[in-house]
């Protein structure tokens, strides 16, 4: 994996720039810990999940943007083993530090306590390969979509299925999901029987039929919805598409309102994500920034900026956003604690002065190499003490 600095774009050169390596199979997915900006989880074909801690001085590019040599990171903090086949998706919990959900080709979903390296719960009843997994805003529940065309709503603490939506989309292409803030609604993207791409809005209290269906087009790429809980805007991106469509969600019929023609480019996308609001240029009125992976082996940052004449902080477009602080501990959450994410103001005048996104490391883990070193030193010390006892004729 290539890990680059957000504030220093440049040219990454394999063989020169430092990388994160250690899996024996291909890396299929990864996710950043929302409460520790240096912690990264990766999923692989080798059936393992590895948790990495990226050093603070990690610099694959220099000040000029040229490739910079460095030492590769090959020692993970924790290896999570339990899946029997390739691990396809990993998602960190939105309100609890060090809780991770994962899906694999063994038709299972597991929720992990990565600090203890243990499974909190496991669901083994997926009918086929999982296509997506998303947590709700509080992290009480998570939803999964599957190749068997069923969307399942799970209890996050036990993994049991509380509700299922059969044949949510009649097409055979991938289904992606997004919880729509605290509205009690779920958004899904998929295809119809005629292979037309579509969006559906579901009421989680009654999933017998969708509240709204929005037809998009007949392109072939899987639609990826990225929802901004703060503004109620979601960005609809398609794998292989060069267009990003914008919609606003309101909790009333017809629920979705299209915003202009979106963003158009000549470069198609292979993948896309949104950076946390803490990384935006707030005083330039940058309300969202997406990172788009293109077919040209580049990562293209796309900024959405609201033009304002005033140079002052704009509270109407920057409500409080999730902070890098967990709302409760793992044990409290398992015991039933349910809380909204801890929020923070984006107003620079109210800033604590710390570096943006500088979350405190959630826990320290001793690597295998450190433990082996300590064991070796301990054995040498025991051998030395035993020889001293023998010299003085003391039995032990």
N, C-alpha and C positions, 0 to 999 in steps of 0.2 A: 504494500500500500504506500502511496505517496501522500505525505502529510505536509501541507504547505501553509505558510502564514497568510492570514486574511488581509493584513495591512501591507504586505509586500509582494505584489504580483511579480512574476518573472518567468524565466525559462527553466523548467525542470528537466534534467538530463539523467536518464537511467545510466548507472555506472559511475556517475560523479555525485549527484545529489543523494543524500542519505534517505533510506527507505525503512519501512517497518516490515520485517519478514519473520517467518517462523512456522506458518502453516505448511503442511506437506501436500495439501491440495489447493485448488483455486479458491480465492476469497469470493464469496457470493453476496455478502452484505456486510454493512458496518453501521454503527450508530454512536454518536457522542453522548456522554453522560451530561444531562442538563444541569447538574449540580457540581460538576468538576470538569472544568474546561480542558484538562489535560488527559482525561480518561476516555478511552476509545474501546468499543467492543467490536469484534469481528467474527463472522460466521464463515465456515469453510466446508468444502467437499470432504475434508478429512474427518467429519462428524464432530469436531470440537468447536467450542467458542473460546476465544482468547480475549482477555482484558488487558489493555496496554496503558501505560502511563507515559505520555509524551513529555520529554524534558522541557523545562522552561526556555532553555537556550537553543531549542531546535530551529535550525535555519538552513533549509535546502537551497535558498537563494540569497545572494548578498544585497547590499544597498542599491546596486546598479541593476538588479534583476537578473544577474548572471548566475548560472549554477554554482553552488558552493559545496565543496567536499566536506564530508562529515562521517561519523560512525553510524552504521546501521543499527537499528534497535531490533534485537532478536530474542530478548528475554521478556516474556509476558508476566504480568502480575499474578494472574489466576488463569487456569485452564478449566473450563466447565465441560465435563464429560458425562454423557447420559443418553444422548441421541444415538440411534443405531445406524442412521443413514445421514447423508449430507444435510447440513443446517442451511436453510435458505433465507431466513429473515430474523433480525434481532431488533427489539424496540425497548428503550429504557422507559421506566415508569415516570409519569409526569409530576408526581408530588412526593415520592419516596426516594431517597438516595439509595443507590446500589441494588435496585430491583430491576430485573431484566426479563422480558418475555422473548421466547424464541420458537420458531417453527422449523420442521425438518421434513425430509422425504419419507420418514417412517410414519407419517400421518399422525404426528403428535404435536402438542403445544406444551411447553414447559415454562414455568415462572421460577426464576432463580433469585436467591439471596447471594449476590456475588461476594459479599464480605465474608460469608461463612463458606462459600463454595458449595452450597446445598440447593436442592430443588425444594421450593415451597409447595408447588402442586404441579401435577401433570395431567393433561387430557389426551387420551390415546384414541379418541373416537372420530378423528377427521376421516371423511370418506375417501379422500384423495390428497393430492399435493395442495398445500395452502398457498393462496395467491396474495394475501395481504393480512396484516394484523395491526390493529390500532387500539390504543387506550382511549377511554373517555377523559374528560377534562380533569376529573378528580382521581382517576385511576382506580375506581371501584370495580369497573367492568372493562372488558376488552371485546372487540368484535373481530371475527375472522371470515375471510371469503375463501372458497375452496373450488377446486376444479370440478367437484360434483354439483356445482351451481347452487350451493346452499350457503347463506350468510348465517353464521352462528354468533349469538350474543352470550358471552361467558361471564360468570362471576370471577373477578380477578383473584380472590383469595382462595377459592376452591377449584377453579378451573371448570366447574360444571356448566352445562349449557342451560341458560334460563329461557331462551327463546330462539327459534330458528325461522329463517325466511327461505322457503323452498322455491327453487327456480326463480331467483331474484331477477336474473337477466337470462333470457332464453338463448342468447348466442354462446358460442364456445370460447370466446376470447376472455382474457383475464379481467377480473372484477377487482376494483380498488375502492377503498372506503375512507370516510372522514366523519368524525363526530362534529356536529355543528354547535360548538360551545355548550352551554348549559340549557339548550332549548328542548332537549329530549328528542331531537331529530338526528337521523343518520343519513348521510349522502353516500350513494354508491354509483360507480361508473362501470359500464359494461357495453354489451351489444345486444341488439334485438335478434329475432329469429331470422330477419333478412340481413343480418350483419351490419346494421346501422348503429353507429356509436350513440350512446344515450346516457343521461343522468337521471337518477331517481332519488326522491326524498322520501324517507320512511319515518313514520311516527313510532317510536319505540314502545308505546303503550298499546298500539294496535297495528301489527305488521301484516294484516291480511292483504292489503293492497297499498301501493305507494300513494303518497299525497300528491305528488307531481312527477311527471315524466317530461324531460326536455331532450328532444332529438338534436344531435349535433351534426354529424355528417356520415359518410360511408368510408372514411379512411380506415387503414388497417391497424394503425398503432394503438396500443393500450393507453387509455386516458388516465392521467395521474392527477388527482385533485389535491391541491395544497391550500388548506383553509387557515386564514388569519383570524383567530378568536377575538382579537382586540377590535378589529375594524369590521368584521362580518363579511369580508371579501375573500373569495377563493379564486385561485389561479388554476386554470384547467390546462394542463400540459399533456401532450401526446408523445409517446415514444416514436421517434422518426418524424415528428411534426416540426415545422418551422414557425408555427403560430402559437401564441399563448393567449387564451381567452380569459376575460375577467367577468365575474359575476358577483353580485351582491346578494347575500342571504338576508331575508327578513322573515320573521316567524308569523307570516300571514300569506294567504293565497295570492299570487302563484308561487311564493317562496323565493324564486330565483329571478333576478333582474340583470340583464346583460348590460355591461358597461362598455360602451364604444366598440371598436373593432379589435381591441387587444393589442398585442405586440407581434409584429411580423419580422421575419428575418430570412436570409437565404441559407442559413445554417440549420440543419435539422438536429434534434436533440437525442442523445442516448440515455440521458438521465438528468434529473433536476431536483433541487432542494431549496429550502428557504433558510437563511441564517436567522438566529435569534435577534429580536429587536434591539438587544443590547449592543449589537455590532453595527447598527445603522448609523448614518451620519444625520443625527437628529436636527442640528441647526441648519442643515441644507434641506430640511423637510423631506428626507428620504423615508417613506413609510414602509417600504419593503425592498428586499434585495434577494433575488434568486441567483443561484449558481447553476449554470447550464453546461452540462458535459456534451460536447459536440462530436461529430464524426471526424473532425479534423484534429483529434487528440488535444483539444484545448478545453479549458474551463472558462466560460464567458460570464462575467457578473452582469446582471440586469437590474437596474435600479428604477423604482417607481417613486417619482418626486412630485409632490403637490406644490405648485408655484405659489409663493406668498411674497408680498412686498415687504412685510415686516421682518426684521432680523431677530425678533424675540421668539421665545419658545412658544409653540403652538399646541396648547393642551387639548384642543378639540380633535386633532388628528393623532395625538399621542397620549392615549389613556395609559394608566398604569399597566405594566406588562409583567409576566412571570419573572421572578428573581431567581438567582442561582442559589436559593436557600430551600431545603426540603421542608414540607409542611409538617411532617411527622416521621418517626423512625419506622423501621421495618416491623418491629414487634408491635408497635402501636397500630400500624396499619392492619397487620394480620389479626389483631384483637378486635378490629371493627372500626377504627378511627377513620372518618371520612371528612376531608378538608379540601377546600379550593386551593389552588397554587398560591404561594406567598407572592405578593406583587411588589413592584418598586416603581418609583417615578422615573421617567426618562428626562426630566428637566435637569440640565447640567448644573443649575444653581443649587439643586438639592442633592447633587452627587456627593459621595463620601470621599471623593478624591482618589479612589482606587482605580486601577486600570480597568477599562471596560471588559466585563465578562470575567474578571479575576476571581473566580469562585475558590473558596478554600478547599483543599483536597479532603475528600470525605473520609478516607481511611488509608492507612499505610500497610502494605503487604510485603512480607519478606519473600524474595524470590527463592526458587529451588537452589540456585547457586549459592546464595547467602547461607541457607540452612545447611547445605552440604559442607561449606567451609567451617561453620560453627561445629558441626559434628566431627569433622576431621581434627579440629583444634581440641575439642573435648576428649577425644580418644587419646590424643598425644598426652594431654594433661593427666588422664587416668593412668596411662602407662608409666609416666614419670613418678606419680605418687605411689603406685604399687611397688616400684623399684626402691623407693625410700623406705617403705614399710618393711620390705625384705631385708634391706641393709641393717635395720635395727631389730630384726628378729620378731617382728610383730605380725601375728596371724590376722587374716582378714577374710 
